[in-house]
């Protein structure tokens, strides 16, 4: 009897450890309407920088969220707002974050400009802390012009293997890649004298994202309409950041039993590991307001040939993953 009781206690103890080990984030990751999430790893913390999802006139600030384990998220309110960026008045969208020379550069779009006579475009905030506050780095937009048909929104900052920084951006079904100056104050021309190179793949609408894995350049983007149920993420692979990028297929899409409008994503890579997570937004079932979007996360996997496996969106989210002794990405 005593042996049986001891065995039962051991089983309960092991079960408890197993349950703790399999603690999951749940989806959405945190409360509130948030979209277009940019994920990063800074200061031994996971970070997510999203758009505040509301009518354009209310999108006058940005919050950030940090976590040590992907499960417990801390909110950092109003890390940047229009009071710090005098030329921004509304529609602050799709932050992109990069750490360089002990400064954090927060790229964002503002004002949803429709032509070059309007004030707005892509700007940059700067801070010495990932949680801000961020001030206007340039005092004006970095880009307020239209090139190759691309609206200046949805910017992503990418550093190539040779150290060169690029900005990949564009709405209205067109995507450009530009070489950034080392201090992020402007652009450098390519060898042929041009500045704006178009790399638009089939199906591209907005939300570009690029990363390197095993020497290959993976280019991802959002397709469909952001306000509708068929928003989704597709991808291509090339040997260069300039492509050509031939569409391979869809990675992320709606699930009629979970949520609709799954798209505008980014990826988080665990430093030093081939461990990847996709951070994205989606619209809960039953929501009819286009701005009712929430931030979620799933594990991202590759097959033996390097292709991205389709992601199933879940309510469960991801398993707890703690960061220890990791440098900023």
PLY file of the C-alpha trace (Angstrom):
ply
format ascii 1.0
element vertex 329
property float x
property float y
property float z
element edge 328
property int vertex1
property int vertex2
end_header
0.00 0.00 0.00
2.81 2.37 0.94
4.64 1.57 -2.31
1.48 2.23 -4.33
0.99 5.59 -2.58
4.62 6.55 -3.28
4.18 5.60 -6.95
1.02 7.65 -7.20
2.75 10.68 -5.67
5.65 10.34 -8.12
3.28 10.13 -11.07
1.47 13.26 -9.92
4.80 15.07 -9.49
6.03 14.09 -12.96
2.68 15.05 -14.42
2.93 18.43 -12.77
6.41 19.00 -14.22
5.15 17.95 -17.65
2.23 20.36 -17.42
4.58 23.18 -16.47
6.92 22.29 -19.33
4.07 22.43 -21.80
2.76 25.83 -20.72
1.51 27.58 -23.84
1.00 31.18 -24.88
-2.57 30.92 -26.05
-3.83 33.03 -28.97
-4.22 35.96 -28.99
-1.00 36.65 -27.09
-2.32 39.71 -25.28
-5.51 41.75 -24.96
-6.47 44.53 -27.33
-6.85 45.16 -31.03
-3.37 44.97 -32.56
-2.17 44.17 -36.08
0.95 44.06 -38.31
3.23 42.71 -35.54
6.99 43.01 -35.81
8.86 40.48 -33.68
12.42 40.80 -32.38
14.80 39.66 -29.65
16.49 42.36 -27.56
18.14 42.28 -24.13
17.24 38.63 -23.47
13.61 39.41 -24.18
11.20 38.69 -26.96
9.56 41.84 -28.29
6.50 42.53 -30.42
5.81 45.93 -31.97
2.33 46.08 -33.53
0.01 48.60 -35.14
-2.78 49.79 -32.84
-5.75 48.52 -34.84
-8.40 51.26 -34.90
-9.87 53.83 -37.31
-7.05 55.80 -38.93
-7.71 58.94 -36.92
-7.18 57.01 -33.69
-3.90 55.41 -34.82
-1.75 58.12 -33.28
0.49 55.98 -31.04
2.16 52.60 -30.82
2.51 50.18 -27.93
5.07 47.39 -27.54
5.07 44.08 -25.67
7.94 42.12 -24.14
8.30 38.59 -22.77
11.05 36.30 -21.51
9.19 33.13 -22.44
6.63 33.84 -25.23
3.84 33.24 -22.70
3.79 36.14 -20.24
3.71 39.51 -22.02
4.31 42.95 -20.52
2.74 45.97 -22.20
4.80 49.12 -22.81
2.35 51.90 -23.57
2.74 54.64 -26.15
6.39 54.08 -27.03
5.93 56.66 -29.80
3.07 58.96 -30.72
2.23 61.88 -32.98
3.29 64.41 -30.33
6.86 63.19 -30.90
6.51 63.14 -34.70
5.18 66.52 -35.77
4.51 65.52 -39.38
2.50 62.41 -38.42
-1.21 62.96 -37.80
-2.90 59.55 -38.20
-2.51 56.00 -39.49
0.75 55.10 -37.75
1.31 51.63 -39.17
3.43 48.52 -39.35
6.49 49.24 -37.19
9.83 47.70 -38.13
12.57 47.63 -35.49
16.35 47.38 -35.73
19.13 47.74 -33.16
22.30 49.42 -34.38
25.19 51.04 -32.49
23.33 50.75 -29.16
20.33 52.60 -30.55
16.92 51.24 -31.46
15.48 52.47 -34.73
11.71 52.17 -35.10
10.58 52.53 -38.71
6.89 53.28 -39.26
4.46 54.61 -41.84
2.12 57.52 -41.12
-0.83 59.38 -42.65
-1.66 56.81 -45.39
-0.65 59.27 -48.10
-2.32 58.82 -51.48
-0.06 61.12 -53.50
3.10 63.19 -53.16
1.18 66.37 -52.40
0.16 64.94 -49.02
2.39 65.04 -45.94
3.51 61.67 -44.62
5.18 58.43 -45.64
7.82 56.32 -43.89
9.59 57.74 -40.86
12.01 56.63 -38.15
11.94 56.91 -34.38
15.08 56.48 -32.25
15.63 55.48 -28.63
18.36 54.03 -26.44
15.90 51.48 -25.01
13.69 48.95 -26.81
10.65 50.17 -24.87
11.31 53.78 -25.81
10.24 56.47 -25.63
11.12 57.08 -29.28
11.69 60.53 -30.74
11.66 61.56 -34.37
15.08 60.68 -35.81
14.99 62.79 -38.97
12.36 65.44 -38.25
10.76 64.51 -41.57
9.81 61.34 -43.47
12.60 59.14 -44.71
10.47 58.48 -47.78
7.43 60.45 -48.92
7.46 59.64 -52.63
5.92 57.00 -54.88
8.24 54.85 -56.98
7.35 51.93 -59.26
3.73 52.26 -58.12
4.52 51.44 -54.48
2.77 53.36 -51.73
5.37 54.23 -49.04
4.08 51.93 -46.28
4.84 48.53 -44.70
8.60 48.95 -44.43
10.91 46.15 -43.29
14.61 46.62 -42.49
16.97 43.85 -43.52
20.74 43.42 -43.10
22.47 41.31 -45.72
25.41 38.98 -45.12
27.87 41.68 -46.22
26.51 44.11 -43.62
24.53 46.28 -46.04
21.18 47.50 -44.74
18.13 47.47 -46.98
14.58 48.69 -46.63
11.94 46.59 -48.34
8.56 48.26 -48.54
5.44 48.95 -50.49
1.66 48.84 -50.72
-0.74 48.97 -53.67
0.61 45.70 -55.05
4.20 46.87 -55.58
7.36 46.18 -53.57
10.68 48.00 -53.74
14.07 47.35 -52.16
16.38 50.29 -51.41
19.90 50.47 -49.98
19.97 52.40 -46.71
22.82 54.68 -45.76
24.73 53.31 -42.79
23.26 56.00 -40.51
19.70 55.46 -41.85
19.43 59.08 -43.02
18.71 58.25 -46.65
19.40 55.90 -49.54
22.39 54.84 -51.61
22.29 54.27 -55.36
22.93 50.87 -56.88
25.79 50.38 -59.31
23.52 51.25 -62.23
22.61 54.59 -60.64
19.06 53.62 -59.70
17.77 53.79 -56.14
14.42 51.99 -56.16
14.47 48.42 -57.44
11.15 46.63 -57.78
11.05 43.00 -56.62
7.28 42.46 -56.68
6.35 38.75 -56.88
3.09 37.32 -58.18
0.23 37.91 -55.76
2.00 40.55 -53.68
-0.21 43.12 -51.97
1.74 44.42 -48.93
3.55 43.42 -45.73
7.00 42.29 -47.00
9.42 40.31 -44.86
12.83 38.83 -45.71
15.30 36.52 -43.96
18.26 34.29 -44.77
18.40 30.60 -43.94
21.10 28.21 -45.16
22.33 30.80 -47.65
18.95 31.29 -49.30
16.85 34.45 -49.28
13.26 33.89 -48.19
10.81 36.61 -49.20
7.35 36.63 -47.62
4.38 38.94 -48.14
0.64 39.36 -47.59
-2.00 38.75 -50.24
-5.72 39.52 -50.40
-7.51 42.41 -48.69
-6.60 43.28 -45.11
-10.24 43.86 -44.19
-11.52 40.59 -45.63
-11.35 36.94 -44.63
-8.92 35.83 -47.35
-5.90 37.80 -46.14
-2.94 35.39 -46.18
0.85 35.06 -46.31
2.80 33.61 -49.25
6.51 33.22 -49.92
9.32 32.69 -52.42
13.01 31.73 -52.24
15.93 33.16 -54.23
19.73 33.36 -54.23
19.75 37.16 -53.88
17.75 39.82 -52.03
16.81 41.12 -55.48
15.24 37.84 -56.59
13.81 36.95 -58.95
11.19 35.73 -56.49
8.87 33.10 -57.92
5.86 32.48 -55.73
5.97 29.03 -54.07
2.73 29.01 -52.13
0.71 30.08 -49.10
2.19 29.70 -45.61
-0.56 31.17 -43.44
-4.30 31.64 -44.02
-7.67 31.69 -42.31
-9.28 28.67 -40.69
-13.09 28.71 -40.62
-13.01 27.07 -37.17
-10.48 29.46 -35.62
-10.25 32.93 -37.21
-10.28 34.84 -40.49
-7.98 37.39 -42.11
-4.70 35.81 -40.96
-1.82 37.83 -42.38
0.73 40.67 -42.15
3.32 38.75 -40.23
6.93 38.73 -39.11
9.23 36.01 -37.80
11.15 35.55 -34.56
14.24 33.35 -34.61
15.61 32.07 -31.32
19.24 33.27 -31.23
21.73 30.49 -31.89
19.04 27.98 -32.85
17.16 26.96 -35.97
13.93 27.65 -34.09
11.38 29.95 -35.74
8.05 31.50 -34.84
5.57 33.38 -37.02
3.86 36.38 -35.44
0.74 37.59 -37.26
-2.67 39.14 -36.84
-6.10 37.64 -37.44
-9.76 38.51 -36.94
-11.73 36.54 -34.34
-14.75 34.63 -35.58
-17.89 36.73 -35.55
-16.06 40.07 -35.73
-17.29 42.28 -38.57
-15.26 45.41 -37.82
-12.18 45.34 -40.07
-10.07 46.86 -37.28
-10.89 44.11 -34.80
-7.62 42.25 -35.22
-5.51 40.45 -32.62
-1.84 39.42 -32.48
-1.06 35.69 -32.47
1.92 33.36 -32.78
2.60 29.85 -34.11
5.66 27.66 -34.54
7.16 27.80 -38.06
8.75 24.67 -39.51
10.79 23.82 -42.62
10.91 20.54 -44.51
14.11 18.71 -45.45
14.35 20.69 -48.70
14.10 24.06 -46.99
10.53 24.81 -47.96
8.26 26.37 -45.32
5.57 24.02 -44.10
2.03 25.46 -44.10
1.13 26.85 -40.67
-2.08 25.84 -38.94
-3.51 28.70 -36.89
-4.51 27.68 -33.37
-6.00 28.86 -30.10
-3.18 27.09 -28.27
-0.33 29.25 -29.59
3.24 28.19 -28.85
4.99 26.30 -26.09
6.93 28.31 -23.52
10.47 29.08 -24.71
12.77 30.86 -22.27
15.70 33.00 -23.38
18.99 32.57 -21.57
22.29 34.26 -22.38
21.10 35.43 -25.77
22.42 38.49 -27.54
20.12 40.93 -29.33
19.39 39.96 -32.94
0 1
1 2
2 3
3 4
4 5
5 6
6 7
7 8
8 9
9 10
10 11
11 12
12 13
13 14
14 15
15 16
16 17
17 18
18 19
19 20
20 21
21 22
22 23
23 24
24 25
25 26
26 27
27 28
28 29
29 30
30 31
31 32
32 33
33 34
34 35
35 36
36 37
37 38
38 39
39 40
40 41
41 42
42 43
43 44
44 45
45 46
46 47
47 48
48 49
49 50
50 51
51 52
52 53
53 54
54 55
55 56
56 57
57 58
58 59
59 60
60 61
61 62
62 63
63 64
64 65
65 66
66 67
67 68
68 69
69 70
70 71
71 72
72 73
73 74
74 75
75 76
76 77
77 78
78 79
79 80
80 81
81 82
82 83
83 84
84 85
85 86
86 87
87 88
88 89
89 90
90 91
91 92
92 93
93 94
94 95
95 96
96 97
97 98
98 99
99 100
100 101
101 102
102 103
103 104
104 105
105 106
106 107
107 108
108 109
109 110
110 111
111 112
112 113
113 114
114 115
115 116
116 117
117 118
118 119
119 120
120 121
121 122
122 123
123 124
124 125
125 126
126 127
127 128
128 129
129 130
130 131
131 132
132 133
133 134
134 135
135 136
136 137
137 138
138 139
139 140
140 141
141 142
142 143
143 144
144 145
145 146
146 147
147 148
148 149
149 150
150 151
151 152
152 153
153 154
154 155
155 156
156 157
157 158
158 159
159 160
160 161
161 162
162 163
163 164
164 165
165 166
166 167
167 168
168 169
169 170
170 171
171 172
172 173
173 174
174 175
175 176
176 177
177 178
178 179
179 180
180 181
181 182
182 183
183 184
184 185
185 186
186 187
187 188
188 189
189 190
190 191
191 192
192 193
193 194
194 195
195 196
196 197
197 198
198 199
199 200
200 201
201 202
202 203
203 204
204 205
205 206
206 207
207 208
208 209
209 210
210 211
211 212
212 213
213 214
214 215
215 216
216 217
217 218
218 219
219 220
220 221
221 222
222 223
223 224
224 225
225 226
226 227
227 228
228 229
229 230
230 231
231 232
232 233
233 234
234 235
235 236
236 237
237 238
238 239
239 240
240 241
241 242
242 243
243 244
244 245
245 246
246 247
247 248
248 249
249 250
250 251
251 252
252 253
253 254
254 255
255 256
256 257
257 258
258 259
259 260
260 261
261 262
262 263
263 264
264 265
265 266
266 267
267 268
268 269
269 270
270 271
271 272
272 273
273 274
274 275
275 276
276 277
277 278
278 279
279 280
280 281
281 282
282 283
283 284
284 285
285 286
286 287
287 288
288 289
289 290
290 291
291 292
292 293
293 294
294 295
295 296
296 297
297 298
298 299
299 300
300 301
301 302
302 303
303 304
304 305
305 306
306 307
307 308
308 309
309 310
310 311
311 312
312 313
313 314
314 315
315 316
316 317
317 318
318 319
319 320
320 321
321 322
322 323
323 324
324 325
325 326
326 327
327 328
